Amino acid sequence: MPSDQFREKLHREFLDFFDNAEQNRRWNPLRDIPWERVNPETPESLALCAETFLGVEGFLPDYISGGLQVFRNASVAQRWFVANWGYEELKHSMALQLYLIRSGKRTEEQMADYQAELMKERWEPPFSTARRITIYGVFQEMATFVIYLRQEKAAKKVGDEALAAVYRMNARDEVAHARFYELVVRAYLEEDRDNTIADIAYVAANFKMPGVGIVPDYDARIAVMRDAGQIDRDLFLQKIYLPTLRRLGVERSEITRVISEQRKAERAARRSAEMMSRAEPAE
Amino acid sequence: MQRSELLEKFKAAASEIAEKEFDDLQEDSVIVDLGLDSLVVLEVIGELEQAFDVRIPDDKLVGIQTVSQLLDIIEEQL
């Protein structure tokens, strides 16, 4: 159970985060995107990427309900953060959907069908503790930030200022979320370094982006991004994983040592279970 | 240390971590074709760093495509 000191620290951090968001980061997808500068000639591959991100962002109801459940008893600051996070992420979905419709890339009917299709699946939190979900949040928000920056660049290249602005605004929120999660992980490290390191190792070893397996045709959509050079094998390592460890003040060797121990323990448990099942007499 | 010895150490660490044999692994093998994702490769590197008591700088870990490139980086630190 986190200490009072931990909760108080997070409370102060959340107030700073919120104040900064209110002062510097509030935006309105209806008014703050230069919609008149949409480029109708933007390639379909970029529209498909926007639709994919809309799909990932579309599971917002599950992210919020899952987050609130996990953080319910963690701290007031973490509960409040989830509520604020949900409001900010909602705008990402709105902006992406508005782009797809206003650019003529998709019709309102297609968007309604897509949203209905999305809700046939459900996102489940990949981890069950507040600390692991917070660590997951750092990696996931940073990954989204980096990918949105690349999309912004691609949109600028084809002269689509509206799409570029959508990604710029979304990316600014994503990095702010990642930085808040980082502050929380730092507080967890101060509270209990060994177990937090173990959780970082566990989350890194089991990390998957939230759309995997639930956004329709996810693999084919990712292949389009890969072919366009939007994502590559080193992206996670170079832009997300290693920089995050550095900012957290965690050595790579600390993580790999724990991953190795976790793997050996899992293997030993598996062998033991296999031996047990072989030892049981057949009925 | 002989290069062949380094390759054998890499094979042994990769087999242990990925739980599969790499009999056909050569220096020019492309790492992604071996079915090793970037975090598994990091773990293999961690094992080799520990075995040889070296520390590979993080910026050298990016862009490694082949086993040969990885062995070059480890060799530089020995």
Chai-1 contact restraints between the chains, C-beta under 6 A:
chainA,res_idxA,chainB,res_idxB,connection_type,confidence,min_distance_angstrom,max_distance_angstrom,comment,restraint_id
A,D234,B,V62,contact,1.0,0.0,6.0,A-B,restraint_1
A,L237,B,S38,contact,1.0,0.0,6.0,A-B,restraint_2
A,Q238,B,V62,contact,1.0,0.0,6.0,A-B,restraint_3
A,L242,B,D58,contact,1.0,0.0,6.0,A-B,restraint_4
A,T256,B,L42,contact,1.0,0.0,6.0,A-B,restraint_5
A,T256,B,E43,contact,1.0,0.0,6.0,A-B,restraint_6
A,T256,B,G46,contact,1.0,0.0,6.0,A-B,restraint_7
A,I259,B,E43,contact,1.0,0.0,6.0,A-B,restraint_8
